[in-house]
């Protein structure tokens, strides 16, 4: 996350970080770290092309669940009906990031995720129910 904060600074994006909790065990696996990395990279890139140039990462633990929310400003609103399509992108990139995120999170029974656009902000939410015995 610290490297991503430096990336945001280099891109002149105001990036705020809120952490409410001590340990996020459900996000420690390599595939979940990749998901978070993709979402943060996308947020920084989209925010850097917008007028507001803002992004935020919030991580919190509440009862038996862990939550991550990533919010960013954007210039070009994505087509939400195609957001997970392979090769769909609002930029001239490969469009594989959110496709990978969707495929990774779909296979996890204890994960709920959602994406939304409100005004000039894109919002990604991931909620993970803690697995018993961990």
N, C-alpha and C positions, 0 to 999 in steps of 0.2 A: 504494500500500500504506500509505503514511503517513496518508492521509486515512481509510482503513479502520481504522487503529489509533486514530485520534481518535474515530471513530464507536463503536468498542468501549469506549473510555474513557467516553464520554458515556452509553453503555448499561450502564455498570458491569460490563463483561465483562472478565475477566482474559484478555488476548490475548498469547500468546507468539509470537515470530517467530524462526525459525532459518533462516539462509541459509548454505549450504555450497557455495561456488562464486563465480565472478566475474560471469559474464554468462549470461543465459538467453535466447539468441537464438531458440529455438523458441517462446518465449512472448511475443515482441515484437510479433506481429501484432495488429491491432485485435480480431479475433474471439477470439483467445486471451486478450487482456486483459479482454474482456467476460466470458468464461467464468470467469476467476479472480475478477473483481469480483462476479459473481452468487454464486459459491460462498462468498466471504468474507461478503457481505451476508447470505446465508442462515445461515451459521454464527453470525454475531453476533446475528441476530434469534432464532434457536433457543436459543442460549446465554443470552440475556437473559431468557428465560422459564423457565429451568431453575433448580434449586436451586444447582447447582455454578457456573454462570455462567463457563464456561471455553471458550476457543477457541485453536487453534494453527494456524499456517501454517509449513510447512517446505518450503524450496526447496533442492534439491541437484543437483549434477552428478556423474555417475559414468560413467566411460569415455565411451561414445558416446550416452548418454541423459541427459535432464534430467527431474527428478521434482518434482512438487508434491503435497503432502499437506495436507489441511485437516481438522482434527478439531474437533468441538464437542460440548458437552453439550446435552441436549435434555430437554424435559418430555414431549412427545407423540411416541412412536415412529412414524415414517412407515411406511406400507404399502409395503414394498420392491418388491412386484409391480406397483405403480402409480406408482412414483416419477417416471417419465418421462412419464406421461400428461399430455396437455394439460389444463390447469385443475385438476390434482390439487394439493392443498395441505393441510398440517397446520394452517394458519392460515386466517383468512378473507381471503385475498389472491387474486390472479388465477391463481396456480399455473402461470405460464409460464416461470419461471427455469430449472428443471431440464429442462423440455421443450426450451428453447433450447440449454442446455448439451449435451444428448444429440444434438440435430440437428447442432450445430456440430462436435462431436467425432466423430460417426459418419462424416462425410465426409472424414476425414483418415486416410490409410493408415498414417502413422508414429506414430499415437497409440493408446495403450491406456489405458482408464479403468475405474475400478471404484468402487462405492459399497457401504458396509456399515454395519451397526449392531452394536455390541458393548456390552453392558450399557447404560450411559446415554450413549453417545457415537456420533455419526454420523461416518463417515470417508469422505472423497473422495480418491481417488488418480488422478493423471494422470501418465503416463510418455510422453515423446516421444523417439523415436529421432532423432538428428541427421541431417538430410538431407545427402547427399554434396555437396561443392562449396561448402558454406556455412561 
